[in-house]
Amino acid sequence: MMHSRKKTQSYGVNERHQVVWLIVLAILMFVSIGFPLFQLFRKAFIDSKTLELGFSNFITYFQTPSLSHSIINTLNISLWTTAISVVLAFIFAYAMARTGIAAKPLFRYIAMLPLFTPTMMHGIGLTYLFGNQGLFTTGFFGWLPFSFDIHLYGSIGIIISEVIYTFPQAFLILSISLAVTDYRMYEAAETMGVGKISQFFHITLPSVKFGVISTCFVCFTLSFTDFGAPKVVGGQYNVLATDIFKQVIGQQNMSMGAVVGMILIVPSICSFIVDRIISRKQQGTFTAKSTVYVIKKSRMRDLWLTLYCSLISGCIVLLFAAVGFASMVKIWPYNLTLTFDHYRFYNAAGAGLSPFFNSVTMSFYTAIIGTAVIFFIAYMTEKIRLFAPLRQLLYFLAMIPLALPGIVIGLAFIFFFNLPNNPLHFIYNTMTILVLANIVHFFSVNFLSATTALKQLDKEMEQAADSMNVSFYRTFFRITVPMCMPAITGMMVYLFVNSMVTVSALVFLYGTDLKPASVAIVNMEDAGDVAEAAAMSMLILLLNLGVKGGYEGVVALINKHRSKRSDKLRIKANSLNSIKDSVGVDAHV
Amino acid sequence: MKKWVSLLLVSMMAMSITVGCANNSKDALNGKATNSGEKKSVETKNNKEITVYTALEDDQIQAYLTSYSTQHPETKVNIVRDSTGIITAKLLAEKDNPVADAVWGVAATSLLALDKEGLLEPYAPVGLDRIQDKFRDNAETPKWVGINAWETALVVNTVELEKKNLPIPTSYEDLTKSEYKGMIVMPNPASSGTGFLDVAGWLQLMGEDKGWAFMDKLHENVQAYTHSGSKPAKMAAAGEAVIGISFGYRGITEKKKGAPVEVVFPSEGSGWDVEANGLIKKPEMKEEAKQFLDWAISDEPMKEYNKNYAIIAVKGEGTLIPEGYTKNPLEQLINYDLVKSANSRDAVLAEWSKRYDGKSEPKS
């Protein structure tokens, strides 16, 4: 008796509302993730002429040497990038986590800089440094007695750009891996008289092996799918991402585009699976008894690593300074008079400043709507007790975008929303589709950080509220949302910044009047208006730094005002942020 | 404060979700009737709004359009601009559901290709009799009408040539000399109209076999094939390349801006094409689109075209030769069969891609 009454009680108003919400959310996610992906598969596996199901498109692809050669090129790029980036970032992260060098915050900020710009900017910077008229190639316009030419255009240029692009992401994951360790191991080694080098190979490396593996996959995936850098410095070196662009935009050959899209997903899926396995295994290496790593004094080590970090930071700063400088000179390299003309985008192939404002609007909507929707979905999957199958379905749908490069999302969206008989066809070429593409693109990362934040809240709050028959909306808005504010605002900033820099999905989807800034950069670069492209990149960088800096400033102020009580919370929030950053690496492809 | 923020969040979320729901239910209602629904929305938009696809240069379009918007302030023109190849591909892809109402300033060879697919509606714009025969479709009610012609030009960076102690090339033949190895940039004919007129021009000028043999040799010297026809000129102007195979207008504008370049019209003659207009065939063709096509060959825009191009489509004495062009621009053009080029377009592009696209980068 008791039992059954309890059951009828639990299907009260709240539950009915919840199940409706769950269904609505599931439909929304099917429409924006499931269906488009299905269309992509269909396009890839259905022959474009005979309309038969099968591998004929793939066969055509592999029989066209100019296309299939790109696979080898892309693998080549990605492997080199991964090797270089992981090594460079590992040393950098090691210096930050395990040494006593000065100016760590400065180094850290500089290392993060490439995250705030479209990848085209790295390529543009490189052309000004190492292109045929670059600073180094010409020996600083002949002021220096020597000069060197690295033959930028082609694989070398792409690899350097991708290293710059993946470096901060690799650095973030490795920093977290290096931060979590058990110092007792080192103490034991010390008492047993094990040498420093041996300690490094037998304790440090094994303890971060999962971090390193996952970094490798992330770097590989990012460079495998990046479109911006190869577009600018690729020269005649074709890679998969630029092939998609040529096939789809240039020749409107959708089936070939879909085939390349399928190939692009492969490493992301591997990376996704490996990441899942690792995150399961990693639990338990760090226990409550573990002690915090103590940095020992070593002047030699600190000196060398300061030098190393300065070198890396110097390179990044130099690259950005080159773009900034080039955006302000009249005619590089023949007339170095300073001017702001390029910032007027007068006559350039990008339609003035409007793309910049389009991007700002788009990023703003993405940040607000994206955060609201993602957080709510995370709440519904995490905090509701009933309807487990529905919630698992939502969770599954929410994780799919983690394996989708932006370019694939863009492609899937055209295939789905451009179907003439799709009732949602009307959002094609509008702001809605851009915002939707961005939300899907960055969905999983933010979903995970929202879930993490929600997990840290005590479940009993919901249960108590529920037992007192408080409406779950009230619980959600009065308790959950305020408690998770740090995570929510973090998500907003993340969504804004990444929407400003992303190009891959948008390049297929923008309407005539709504060209985003990142696409304008691609167009201007295509037309040869490189100085204007540089200027637009600078605007994006400055705005993003402003937003991120402003946010950090506000957070710091709030933290300062809080009492000591909140110290613990702050640590939590920080660790949360770093977790988010670490999973965030997959996002801005 | 917190309350306020969460309230904002709620309303935003509620909005986005209800909008989503509303859409869903509306879709469910509309169901199969989408096609008619779509047309309706176009119809309501029809209200003095046209979409024009063009491959004209970005920096020209605004100047050209000023006279249109003063004459027809009530009509909003949505311009979709991209390189010739892209615009052509886009129009072909949208052929079952055309978005564009008219094309303006797109290569005649491309329009001929579109015509083969039945995309163009014959229309005789007002003032058609003023257009030279060479620059229009010769049917009585033409499917395409030209506005100006543009031609191959070499844009040569003199500073870089001097540094390397090399002479200025004056002919196509010069470009194949080994001393220019890795210095030449040209547009990819698949995406760029200029690239296509270069390639098709060589094939007609030299004949198939010799033409391809020439391009094989040229390929040895090419540093990169670019997406657009302007980029080679701009790269030469910036010294990123030494010689850009581009078109007259672009080279001359770069020179005017102060870049150290010379514009060379090759001695064998220039390949050329006509930038032309046409009406897109669709269920409801708008009066405004026809009005636009009338305007596009009227005096005022012709004067504007003439500021940039030496050869404009109207007959008569009044045409100016803009600064920087050779004295007799018409004589510079090679004998060129547009229709033949258009018919062989697909085959030529396929052959070109097979030969030169996707090879690993040439070592410079």
Chai-1 contact restraints between the chains, C-beta under 6 A:
chainA,res_idxA,chainB,res_idxB,connection_type,confidence,min_distance_angstrom,max_distance_angstrom,comment,restraint_id
A,L28,B,G20,contact,1.0,0.0,6.0,A-B,restraint_1
A,S66,B,D357,contact,1.0,0.0,6.0,A-B,restraint_2
A,S66,B,G358,contact,1.0,0.0,6.0,A-B,restraint_3
A,H69,B,G358,contact,1.0,0.0,6.0,A-B,restraint_4
A,G131,B,E240,contact,1.0,0.0,6.0,A-B,restraint_5
A,N132,B,E240,contact,1.0,0.0,6.0,A-B,restraint_6
A,Q133,B,G239,contact,1.0,0.0,6.0,A-B,restraint_7
A,Q133,B,E240,contact,1.0,0.0,6.0,A-B,restraint_8
A,H151,B,S364,contact,1.0,0.0,6.0,A-B,restraint_9
A,G154,B,E361,contact,1.0,0.0,6.0,A-B,restraint_10
A,G235,B,A224,contact,1.0,0.0,6.0,A-B,restraint_11
A,G235,B,E361,contact,1.0,0.0,6.0,A-B,restraint_12
A,Q236,B,A224,contact,1.0,0.0,6.0,A-B,restraint_13
A,Q236,B,E361,contact,1.0,0.0,6.0,A-B,restraint_14
A,Y237,B,E361,contact,1.0,0.0,6.0,A-B,restraint_15
A,N238,B,G358,contact,1.0,0.0,6.0,A-B,restraint_16
A,G250,B,S191,contact,1.0,0.0,6.0,A-B,restraint_17
A,Q251,B,A89,contact,1.0,0.0,6.0,A-B,restraint_18
A,Q252,B,A89,contact,1.0,0.0,6.0,A-B,restraint_19
A,Q252,B,A93,contact,1.0,0.0,6.0,A-B,restraint_20
A,I331,B,G258,contact,1.0,0.0,6.0,A-B,restraint_21
A,I331,B,A259,contact,1.0,0.0,6.0,A-B,restraint_22
A,Y334,B,P260,contact,1.0,0.0,6.0,A-B,restraint_23
A,N347,B,D59,contact,1.0,0.0,6.0,A-B,restraint_24
A,A349,B,D58,contact,1.0,0.0,6.0,A-B,restraint_25
A,I368,B,M12,contact,1.0,0.0,6.0,A-B,restraint_26
A,I369,B,S16,contact,1.0,0.0,6.0,A-B,restraint_27
A,A372,B,L9,contact,1.0,0.0,6.0,A-B,restraint_28
A,A372,B,M12,contact,1.0,0.0,6.0,A-B,restraint_29
A,A372,B,M13,contact,1.0,0.0,6.0,A-B,restraint_30
A,F376,B,M13,contact,1.0,0.0,6.0,A-B,restraint_31
A,P420,B,N97,contact,1.0,0.0,6.0,A-B,restraint_32
A,N421,B,T34,contact,1.0,0.0,6.0,A-B,restraint_33
A,P423,B,D27,contact,1.0,0.0,6.0,A-B,restraint_34
A,P423,B,N30,contact,1.0,0.0,6.0,A-B,restraint_35
A,P423,B,T34,contact,1.0,0.0,6.0,A-B,restraint_36
A,F477,B,S6,contact,1.0,0.0,6.0,A-B,restraint_37
A,F477,B,V10,contact,1.0,0.0,6.0,A-B,restraint_38
A,V481,B,S6,contact,1.0,0.0,6.0,A-B,restraint_39
A,P482,B,K2,contact,1.0,0.0,6.0,A-B,restraint_40
A,T512,B,N78,contact,1.0,0.0,6.0,A-B,restraint_41
A,T512,B,V80,contact,1.0,0.0,6.0,A-B,restraint_42
A,D526,B,H227,contact,1.0,0.0,6.0,A-B,restraint_43
A,D526,B,S228,contact,1.0,0.0,6.0,A-B,restraint_44
A,A527,B,S228,contact,1.0,0.0,6.0,A-B,restraint_45
A,A527,B,S230,contact,1.0,0.0,6.0,A-B,restraint_46
A,G528,B,S230,contact,1.0,0.0,6.0,A-B,restraint_47
A,G528,B,K231,contact,1.0,0.0,6.0,A-B,restraint_48
A,G528,B,K234,contact,1.0,0.0,6.0,A-B,restraint_49
A,G528,B,M235,contact,1.0,0.0,6.0,A-B,restraint_50
